[in-house]
Amino acid sequence: MGDPKTYFEQAWSQALVAVSRAEDEASRAVQRVAEAAGWGQEEIKRQAKELAERLVKQRRDLEHTVDEGVRRTLARLRVPRREEIQEIHARLDRVAARIDALGRK
């Protein structure tokens, strides 16, 4: 499977690209609807603002959902958190110092 961090970073990047593409497509769709409906500039701005607000909320919801999914998956895989790895390094350093001290006696 490779490095989980790299895998999740790539998946996250791809998800963000997909969301950006969807936002672009939505913007083009609003423009097409505006032209077909004969909307004026003010109505186009109002509709675009409303759509943008919904997209921002949906994007935040998606980000939260993905973040939670990654967190749960990493927990199931028992991938240690950065803080846990740092604590292990600190403990190993203390053990190494004790061993060195015992070797000098």
C-alpha positions as CSV (number, residue, x, y, z in Angstrom):
1,M,0.0,0.0,0.0
2,G,2.9,2.3,0.6
3,D,3.2,5.2,3.0
4,P,-0.3,5.9,4.4
5,K,0.4,9.6,4.8
6,T,1.4,10.0,1.1
7,Y,-1.7,8.0,0.1
8,F,-4.1,10.2,2.1
9,E,-2.4,13.4,0.9
10,Q,-2.8,12.3,-2.7
11,A,-6.5,11.3,-2.1
12,W,-7.1,14.6,-0.4
13,S,-5.5,16.5,-3.2
14,Q,-7.6,14.6,-5.7
15,A,-10.8,15.4,-3.7
16,L,-10.0,19.1,-3.7
17,V,-9.4,19.1,-7.4
18,A,-12.7,17.4,-7.9
19,V,-14.5,19.9,-5.7
20,S,-12.8,22.8,-7.6
21,R,-13.9,21.4,-10.9
22,A,-17.5,21.0,-9.6
23,E,-17.4,24.7,-8.4
24,D,-16.3,25.8,-11.9
25,E,-19.0,23.7,-13.6
26,A,-21.6,25.1,-11.2
27,S,-20.5,28.6,-12.1
28,R,-20.8,27.9,-15.8
29,A,-24.2,26.3,-15.2
30,V,-25.4,29.5,-13.5
31,Q,-24.3,31.5,-16.4
32,R,-26.1,29.2,-18.9
33,V,-29.3,29.3,-16.8
34,A,-29.0,33.1,-16.5
35,E,-28.8,33.5,-20.2
36,A,-31.7,31.1,-20.9
37,A,-33.9,32.7,-18.2
38,G,-33.0,36.2,-19.3
39,W,-31.8,37.3,-15.9
40,G,-30.3,40.7,-15.5
41,Q,-26.9,41.4,-13.8
42,E,-28.4,41.8,-10.3
43,E,-30.3,38.5,-10.5
44,I,-27.2,36.7,-11.8
45,K,-25.1,38.2,-8.9
46,R,-27.8,37.2,-6.4
47,Q,-28.1,33.6,-7.7
48,A,-24.3,33.3,-8.0
49,K,-23.8,34.5,-4.4
50,E,-26.5,32.0,-3.2
51,L,-24.9,29.2,-5.1
52,A,-21.4,30.1,-3.9
53,E,-22.6,30.1,-0.2
54,R,-24.1,26.7,-0.6
55,L,-20.9,25.4,-2.3
56,V,-18.7,26.8,0.5
57,K,-20.9,25.0,3.1
58,Q,-20.9,21.8,1.1
59,R,-17.1,22.0,0.7
60,R,-16.7,22.5,4.4
61,D,-18.9,19.5,5.1
62,L,-17.0,17.4,2.6
63,E,-13.7,18.5,4.2
64,H,-15.0,17.6,7.6
65,T,-16.3,14.2,6.4
66,V,-13.0,13.4,4.7
67,D,-11.0,14.5,7.8
68,E,-13.1,12.3,10.0
69,G,-12.8,9.4,7.6
70,V,-9.1,9.7,7.6
71,R,-8.9,10.0,11.3
72,R,-11.1,6.9,11.8
73,T,-9.1,4.9,9.3
74,L,-5.8,5.8,10.8
75,A,-7.1,4.9,14.2
76,R,-8.2,1.5,12.9
77,L,-4.8,0.9,11.3
78,R,-3.3,1.9,14.6
79,V,-1.0,4.5,12.9
80,P,0.6,6.4,15.7
81,R,0.0,10.1,15.9
82,R,3.0,12.5,15.6
83,E,2.9,13.2,19.4
84,E,3.0,9.4,20.1
85,I,6.1,9.0,17.8
86,Q,7.8,12.0,19.5
87,E,7.1,10.4,22.9
88,I,8.6,7.1,21.8
89,H,11.7,8.9,20.5
90,A,12.0,10.7,23.9
91,R,11.7,7.4,25.7
92,L,14.3,5.8,23.5
93,D,16.7,8.7,24.1
94,R,16.2,8.3,27.9
95,V,16.8,4.5,27.6
96,A,19.9,5.1,25.5
97,A,21.3,7.6,28.0
98,R,20.8,5.0,30.8
99,I,22.5,2.3,28.8
100,D,25.4,4.7,28.1
101,A,25.6,5.6,31.8
102,L,25.7,1.9,32.8
103,G,28.4,1.2,30.2
104,R,30.6,3.8,31.8
105,K,30.5,2.3,35.3
